[in-house]
Amino acid sequence: MRDRAGGFKRGAATGVRRYPARSDPGGSTVRDLLGTELPLIQAPMAGVQASALARAVGAGGGLGSLPCAMLAADALRRELDALRADGRPFNLNFFCHAPPTPEAARERAWRDALQPYYAEFGLDPMEVPSAAARVPFDAVTANLVEAYRPAVVSFHFGLPAPELVARVRAWGSKVIASATTLAEAHWLEARGVDAVIAQGLEAGGHRGHFLSNDLSLQSGTFTLLPQLARALRVPVIAAGGIADARGVAAAFALGASAVQVGTAYLLCTEATTHAVHRAALASDAACHTALTNLFSGGAARGIVNRLMRELGPLNTLAPAFPLAAAAVAPLRAHAERRGSGDFSPLWAGQNTHGCRAIGAATLTRALAGVH
């Protein structure tokens, strides 16, 4: 049952916790923003999910998300058709990074650093194929997505060009984006986003930073969240280290209008998480995560493995995001065929205790405190 302010309250029929319903100055509520029953967003997680996970989260009352940065046009269209068939709101997530110019000398240095592993596995570093690209949001992608008019479009690494943001708004989509600092949050708000995702240091996967690469500027979720909630006029979405109903409730107590959860969904039946990744999440190794640039060139949090221990999680030889991925790809493939995650990006946040091998719809309602 929804209260008059647009929040949620526990009742015999619904069993949903009551959350504070923070509104923007125009009076919009979380339901206006997300279009969902519950104020929960499944974090978009490239490489470990497709539309099936997003659809299951939607069926559970949350906002399912599809990571789009690594999808070619045909694959993206198939996933969008599947999402639209359910008739529920969904979120499409895109990257906004500036593609770097490859540097031959840096690439050679990076492959030289990996050479001992190529030799160990009997691989030829000169035959390394190109890794999957991470494509920033552009006019071509906008042309494809426009017909689907997603309820929400989210961006990582800032925002695309103003004319592209205007196009997204013209579809009727809400625009949200990640901030890792108060300065980034102010930057996003000044450019008209509908909500800001407060991505804490605990979060798994890639940092959403875009004004500075200085990782010392990023704070934990429950430090960053109240700063943004006090300073911004738009709703704030908490992300990072939240993996159960108590964490969700704590985020709302600190001013969140909604919560985004990623890591907890990695073991769900609808996720495409690789077997070695699932095994790592279920092991004691999941208690030790670190920020690393070895797998893509961009700082991202994952479970510490052999490559991170031996080269150091942050290595200056790694080419800029996303160019580092190509040289590591054959090592990853070789190791995974043998059941090892020693060279895999085992993305995970610091709190893996909420990972459960259950359906994503069930997990979504558990996170919201629905009984």
C-alpha positions, -999 to +999 in steps of 0.1 A: +000+000+000+013+035-009+009+063+016-002+098+006+034+110+002+042+083-023+062+062+001+056+026+012+042+014+045+039-021+060+005-036+059-011-070+062-018-072+025+016-060+012+042-065+039+063-038+025+085-016+047+076+021+050+103+042+034+107+080+035+094+094+002+118+122-008+104+143-035+121+169-057+108+205-057+083+197-084+067+172-061+076+140-081+079+108-062+100+076-066+071+061-085+071+090-109+109+086-113+111+048-118+075+038-126+079+008-104+062-007-073+094-007-053+121+019-050+148-006-060+170-006-091+191-036-102+225-023-111+234-028-148+263-053-148+280-059-182+293-094-187+271-111-161+236-104-173+213-100-202+176-090-204+165-121-184+178-107-151+163-072-158+129-088-166+129-109-134+137-078-113+108-061-130+085-090-123+095-086-086+085-049-085+119-033-090+135-015-120+155-040-141+185-026-159+203-036-191+240-028-196+243-017-232+279-005-237+291-039-249+262-049-271+263-047-309+232-033-326+216-066-334+221-079-299+208-047-284+177-048-305+170-084-294+173-075-258+151-045-262+124-065-279+124-089-249+122-061-224+094-043-242+074-075-244+068-075-207+052-041-207+071-030-175+095-001-170+132-008-176+165+011-174+190+012-202+226+020-191+253+035-213+289+046-209+300+082-217+337+078-218+359+094-244+375+066-264+413+069-260+438+069-288+458+037-288+495+041-279+517+015-295+545+018-270+521+015-240+505-015-256+539-032-261+548-025-225+515-040-213+520-072-234+555-074-221+542-074-186+518-102-195+544-122-214+553-146-186+517-157-185+515-162-223+546-183-220+532-203-191+501-211-211+518-216-245+500-186-261+513-163-288+508-127-277+510-116-314+477-135-321+457-117-294+422-109-309+405-076-302+384-077-270+348-066-269+345-029-272+329-005-247+310+019-269+299+053-256+264+065-262+261+082-296+236+093-322+236+059-339+227+042-306+201+069-299+185+062-333+181+025-324+168+030-289+143+058-297+116+034-308+116+016-275+113+047-253+127+033-221+113+046-188+148+053-175+182+059-192+212+059-170+248+070-177+282+061-164+313+083-166+293+115-169+268+125-196+268+124-234+266+156-254+237+179-245+219+173-278+219+136-270+205+141-235+178+163-250+169+135-274+165+111-245+143+135-227+122+140-258+113+103-256+098+108-222+127+089-205+140+099-171+178+106-171+199+094-142+237+092-138+264+081-114+285+104-092+314+094-070+319+128-053+298+158-044+314+178-071+303+153-097+268+153-083+266+191-086+279+189-122+251+164-131+224+183-114+234+215-132+229+196-165+194+186-156+195+150-146+163+136-129+183+119-102+219+112-091+232+078-082+256+081-053+282+054-061+302+046-029+337+032-028+322-002-018+305-007-051+315-035-074+325-029-110+337+003-126+339+036-108+316+061-124+340+090-119+345+115-146+358+148-132+389+133-117+406+099-117+419+104-082+405+075-063+412+091-030+384+115-036+358+088-035+341+080-001+319+052+011+282+051+003+270+060+037+294+090+038+286+102+003+249+096+004+239+121+031+262+147+016+244+145-017+209+142+000+216+175+018+231+194-011+210+184-041+174+193-051+170+161-072+165+126-057+195+106-048+199+069-054+222+050-031+246+024-046+275+004-031+277-021-003+239-026+000+230-062-001+201-069+022+169-053+036+187-037+065+211-020+042+183-007+021+165+007+051+197+024+063+201+040+029+166+055+032+173+067+067+202+086+053+182+104+026+180+080-004+150+082-026+158+048-041+185+021-038+206+005-066+219-031-059+242-051-080+265-076-063+236-094-045+221-103-079+253-121-092+242-156-080+206-153-091+194-179-115+187-154-143+223-140-141+248-152-167+276-150-142+304-175-153+309-206-132+344-195-119+329-162-109+300-179-091+325-202-073+346-172-062+315-154-049+306-184-028+341-188-014+361-171+013+379-152-014+349-130-018+358-113+015+388-096-002+381-072-030+401-043-045+400-017-071+419-028-102+427-015-137+442-047-150+412-060-168+400-030-187+422+000-179+396+016-158+394+013-120+368-013-110+362-034-079+366-071-080+376-102-060+414-103-057+429-131-078+463-142-091+468-115-117+459-088-092+483-102-066+512-106-089+510-074-110+494-053-082+457-043-085+465-009-100+493-010-125+505+021-145+514-001-175+478-010-182+465+010-212+436+035-208+401+022-205+389+001-223+421-008-242+437-030-215+411-057-220+424-071-253+457-084-240+442-101-210+413-117-229+432-149-241+447-155-206+412-152-191+397-176-217+426-201-212+422-201-174+384-203-174+384-233-197+404-250-169+380-238-142+402-210-129+394-173-123+430-163-119+428-140-149+391-131-149+375-098-138+355-111-108+336-080-103+320-077-068+314-051-042+328-053-007+296-068+007+290-102-010+270-116+020+237-109+002+245-131-028+219-158-030+213-185-057+176-176-060+153-160-085+159-123-090+122-115-084+123-132-050+156-113-041+141-080-052+112-083-028+134-096+000+156-065-004+125-044-001+114-062+030+084-078+014+073-110+032 
